[in-house]
Amino acid sequence: MGDFTIFWRLLNILGRIARRRSRPLRLLVDVRETPTSRGFHALAVLNLIAAHLADVTLFLLTTGDGDEMSAIEVFRADHGVTATILTEPELELDSLRFDLVFAVAEAAGDPASEPQFAGRARRSLIGAMFQQIPPRHGMVVVDGHDTAAMARSLARLIDPLAIDPSFTTRPVSCAS
């Protein structure tokens, strides 16, 4: 009787994962740049896990600055990734909800770590660069200087069944 119960529990968990996967995961990534390059850290993480983004609807939050837009265009061209660009968070984010939010934050007061941003999804991954950020419900906080650790964590949040997330190597043909 015990083995049968465990079997049905496993089947229930797998069914929930399959139902979640029936629609693309909606991922919001904050790529707004600061003097400490937190936006480029976030894009570097996306670059490492580009292979995991095939079934993801990607939203990139940016200021619209030329450097940010250039980096986004190179990323999109290198990996063939489509993304919705959001430049006015006050207007555009109100009507949108996400499954996952990813940002690199400089400190606890950084808007990227605040509930109005990270709270837009059931789960969020925050890379803390200079101060430890206290995690909230549904928030995973990792070292914001460790790009590989952030990439592994984000890949696992995107695909919980990934045992050892693979990283993308630089494509043979690049726009950069």
NORKAJO-V89827 format. One record per backbone hydrogen bond with DSSP energy under -0.5 kcal/mol. NH is the residue of the N-H (numbers start at 1). CO is the residue of the C=O. E is the energy in kcal/mol with one decimal. If there is no record, write none. Layout:
((NH/CO/E) (NH/CO/E))
//
This chain:
((5/1/-1.7) (6/2/-2.1) (7/3/-2.3) (8/4/-2.0) (9/5/-2.1) (10/6/-2.5) (11/7/-2.4) (12/8/-2.1) (13/9/-2.3) (14/10/-2.6) (15/11/-2.1) (16/12/-2.0) (17/13/-2.1) (18/14/-2.4) (19/15/-2.3) (20/16/-2.1) (21/17/-1.9) (22/19/-0.9) (23/20/-1.0) (25/55/-1.3) (27/25/-0.7) (27/57/-2.6) (28/100/-2.4) (29/27/-0.5) (29/59/-2.8) (30/102/-2.2) (31/29/-0.8) (31/61/-2.5) (37/34/-2.1) (41/37/-1.8) (42/38/-1.8) (43/39/-2.0) (44/40/-2.1) (45/41/-1.8) (46/42/-2.0) (47/43/-2.4) (48/44/-1.8) (49/45/-1.6) (50/47/-0.8) (52/49/-2.2) (53/50/-1.5) (54/51/-0.6) (56/53/-1.6) (57/25/-3.3) (58/56/-0.8) (58/82/-0.6) (59/27/-2.9) (60/84/-2.8) (61/29/-2.9) (61/59/-0.5) (62/60/-0.6) (62/86/-2.9) (69/65/-2.6) (70/66/-2.4) (71/67/-2.2) (72/68/-2.4) (73/69/-2.5) (74/70/-2.3) (75/71/-2.3) (76/72/-2.8) (77/73/-2.6) (78/74/-2.9) (79/75/-1.9) (80/76/-1.6) (81/76/-0.8) (84/58/-2.7) (85/83/-0.5) (86/60/-3.1) (86/84/-0.5) (87/85/-0.5) (91/88/-1.0) (92/88/-3.0) (93/89/-1.7) (96/93/-1.0) (98/120/-2.1) (99/26/-2.0) (100/26/-1.9) (101/123/-1.4) (102/28/-2.8) (103/125/-2.0) (105/103/-0.5) (105/127/-2.8) (110/107/-1.7) (113/110/-2.0) (114/110/-0.6) (114/111/-0.8) (117/114/-1.5) (118/114/-2.5) (119/115/-2.0) (120/117/-1.6) (121/118/-0.8) (122/98/-0.7) (123/99/-1.1) (124/138/-2.4) (125/101/-2.9) (126/140/-2.9) (127/103/-2.5) (128/126/-0.7) (128/142/-2.9) (129/105/-3.0) (129/127/-0.6) (130/106/-1.4) (131/106/-0.6) (134/132/-0.5) (139/136/-2.3) (140/124/-3.1) (142/126/-2.3) (144/128/-2.8) (146/143/-0.9) (147/145/-1.2) (150/146/-2.3) (151/147/-2.5) (152/148/-2.6) (153/149/-2.3) (154/150/-2.7) (155/151/-2.6) (156/152/-2.1) (157/153/-1.9) (158/154/-2.3) (159/155/-2.7) (162/159/-2.1) (163/161/-0.6) (168/48/-3.3) (174/172/-0.6))
//
